[in-house]
Amino acid sequence: MVRVGVLGATGYTGLELVRLLKRHPYVELTYLSSQSFADKTFSDVYPHTKFDRRLNRIDPDEIADKCDLVFTALPAGTSYEIAVYLAEKGLKVIDLGADFRFDDPEIYETWYGQRIDYKGFRRVYGLTELHRDEIRKADIVGNPGCYPTSVIIAAAPILKSGLWRDSTLIVDSKSGVSGAGRSSKLDHSFSEVNEAVKPYKVADHRHVPEMEQELSKLLGRPTNVVFTPQLVPMTRGILSCIYLSGIEASLDDLLTLYGDFYKNEEFVHVLPKGVYPSTKWVTGSNYVFISIAKDERTKTTIVLSVIDNLVKGASGQAVQNMNVLLRFDEKTGLDIEPLFP
Ligand SMILES: NC(=O)c1ccc[n+]([C@@H]2O[C@H](COP(=O)([O-])OP(=O)(O)OC[C@H]3O[C@@H](n4cnc5c(N)ncnc54)[C@H](OP(=O)(O)O)[C@@H]3O)[C@@H](O)[C@H]2O)c1
């Protein structure tokens, strides 16, 4: 059994990690952290889980003693110090925040306002389907953001194929409110969100540099992302729509390209022509559904994808990365059907 800790266990991604890890056959949950609920039990905070495990404040030495691998499900900037400390002690770390996502620390500093230094650790951007080999060798995995997961998986086959000659990707994405975490802000209160769709951080969202980093690698040259995120009145789910101009390939050829690219992937499903995905098809699961359409009149290719932001967009992908890191079957603990309707 691998001894696993979850730091930030009471947040939405932490709760989702606990849900997935409790049913993982090779995992023993040995440390759960919370600042606000320290010394209470997990089921005091979430009675529906019936999980009477004690919550502790973050104690680095106790964590190093009790765990082999730790998930840090903390706000950006909060994980860096503890993750580096634990990695120095030989633990594997999977961070769900942004502190280990960037190849260039200056980009992190520009967007997150904090200086970081990876100190020679083997860190990797943990988009499992694209970076498996590096994840196997990593000390610290920077688990991707939710929007970037939905966009990078959907764009990867076309960008890697060389079929797209342009360099600016236009993306609009709609997200459920759990994407903002459990701590409530006025913008996320029921009366502000219900029966409304609201763009926010237009062309200024912190996920833009992350998408640009990974999409540029796939394309083999720099690419820009024009990004409009929108908040919609649902709890979970992301729908991303990507617009690419000037691709000559037919829709049938693109469907074949995508089918081949993801043919061995358990969690990524390419839909047949004319079938468009719904966020309801992924709720609670680690699945990604992708569909492709062509507007022949304007020569625009449209790629659509859906994920559950808390599963493939966060904790599900983090467990998938743990499975890769520890050489377990990648599906272990993740063979969960979506909850529909
Ligand atoms: N929500 C998503 O869909 C999503 C998707 C991908 C990635 N992420 C990333 O995952 C991370 C966690 O997100 P979340 O949505 O789970 O957030 P959340 O619901 O707000 O939970 C945050 C957790 O971190 C703990 N925490 C907050 N400040 C802390 C501090 N200074 N020291 C120690 N613990 C602290 C909280 O503990 P207490 O309240 O118990 O004290 C809570 O358990 C973030 O970096 C987020 O960007 C989120």
The ligand as a MOL file (V3000), in Angstrom:
LIG
                    3D

  0  0  0     0  0            999 V3000
M  V30 BEGIN CTAB
M  V30 COUNTS 48 52 0 0 0
M  V30 BEGIN ATOM
M  V30 1 N -11.8830 23.9210 -8.2980 0
M  V30 2 C -11.4320 23.4570 -9.4490 0
M  V30 3 O -12.2130 23.1150 -10.3660 0
M  V30 4 C -9.9520 23.3450 -9.6990 0
M  V30 5 C -9.5330 22.7070 -10.8640 0
M  V30 6 C -8.1520 22.5780 -11.1090 0
M  V30 7 C -7.2440 23.0850 -10.1960 0
M  V30 8 N -7.6920 23.7090 -9.0780 0 CHG=1
M  V30 9 C -6.6820 24.2220 -8.1380 0
M  V30 10 O -6.6460 23.3580 -7.0120 0
M  V30 11 C -6.2990 24.1000 -5.8260 0
M  V30 12 C -7.4190 23.8900 -4.7870 0
M  V30 13 O -8.6310 24.3690 -5.3510 0
M  V30 14 P -10.0410 24.1270 -4.6670 0
M  V30 15 O -11.0490 24.4960 -5.6900 0
M  V30 16 O -10.0990 22.7970 -4.0320 0 CHG=-1
M  V30 17 O -9.9890 25.2660 -3.5160 0
M  V30 18 P -10.8850 25.4190 -2.1910 0
M  V30 19 O -12.1610 24.6810 -2.3400 0
M  V30 20 O -10.9570 26.8790 -1.9170 0
M  V30 21 O -10.0140 24.7070 -1.0610 0
M  V30 22 C -8.7800 25.2030 -0.6510 0
M  V30 23 C -8.1720 24.2890 0.4160 0
M  V30 24 O -6.9000 24.8140 0.7830 0
M  V30 25 C -6.8540 25.0430 2.1850 0
M  V30 26 N -6.1130 26.2850 2.4280 0
M  V30 27 C -6.4480 27.5420 2.0120 0
M  V30 28 N -5.5020 28.4310 2.3780 0
M  V30 29 C -4.5690 27.7240 3.0480 0
M  V30 30 C -3.3380 28.0680 3.6840 0
M  V30 31 N -2.8800 29.3200 3.6760 0
M  V30 32 N -2.6060 27.0800 4.2800 0
M  V30 33 C -3.0510 25.8010 4.2840 0
M  V30 34 N -4.2130 25.4120 3.7140 0
M  V30 35 C -4.9450 26.3600 3.0960 0
M  V30 36 C -8.2980 25.1290 2.6370 0
M  V30 37 O -8.2990 24.6690 3.9790 0
M  V30 38 P -9.3740 25.0630 5.1040 0
M  V30 39 O -10.4190 25.9210 4.4470 0
M  V30 40 O -9.9090 23.7590 5.5980 0
M  V30 41 O -8.6050 25.7740 6.1300 0
M  V30 42 C -8.9870 24.1540 1.6910 0
M  V30 43 O -8.8750 22.8470 2.1700 0
M  V30 44 C -6.1690 25.5750 -6.2740 0
M  V30 45 O -4.8230 25.8690 -6.5140 0
M  V30 46 C -6.9760 25.6160 -7.5880 0
M  V30 47 O -6.5430 26.6190 -8.4650 0
M  V30 48 C -9.0310 23.8410 -8.7990 0
M  V30 END ATOM
M  V30 BEGIN BOND
M  V30 1 1 1 2
M  V30 2 2 2 3
M  V30 3 1 2 4
M  V30 4 1 4 5
M  V30 5 2 4 48
M  V30 6 2 5 6
M  V30 7 1 6 7
M  V30 8 2 7 8
M  V30 9 1 8 9
M  V30 10 1 8 48
M  V30 11 1 9 10
M  V30 12 1 9 46
M  V30 13 1 10 11
M  V30 14 1 11 12
M  V30 15 1 11 44
M  V30 16 1 12 13
M  V30 17 1 13 14
M  V30 18 2 14 15
M  V30 19 1 14 16
M  V30 20 1 14 17
M  V30 21 1 17 18
M  V30 22 2 18 19
M  V30 23 1 18 20
M  V30 24 1 18 21
M  V30 25 1 21 22
M  V30 26 1 22 23
M  V30 27 1 23 24
M  V30 28 1 23 42
M  V30 29 1 24 25
M  V30 30 1 25 26
M  V30 31 1 25 36
M  V30 32 1 26 27
M  V30 33 1 26 35
M  V30 34 2 27 28
M  V30 35 1 28 29
M  V30 36 1 29 30
M  V30 37 2 29 35
M  V30 38 1 30 31
M  V30 39 2 30 32
M  V30 40 1 32 33
M  V30 41 2 33 34
M  V30 42 1 34 35
M  V30 43 1 36 37
M  V30 44 1 36 42
M  V30 45 1 37 38
M  V30 46 2 38 39
M  V30 47 1 38 40
M  V30 48 1 38 41
M  V30 49 1 42 43
M  V30 50 1 44 45
M  V30 51 1 44 46
M  V30 52 1 46 47
M  V30 END BOND
M  V30 END CTAB
M  END
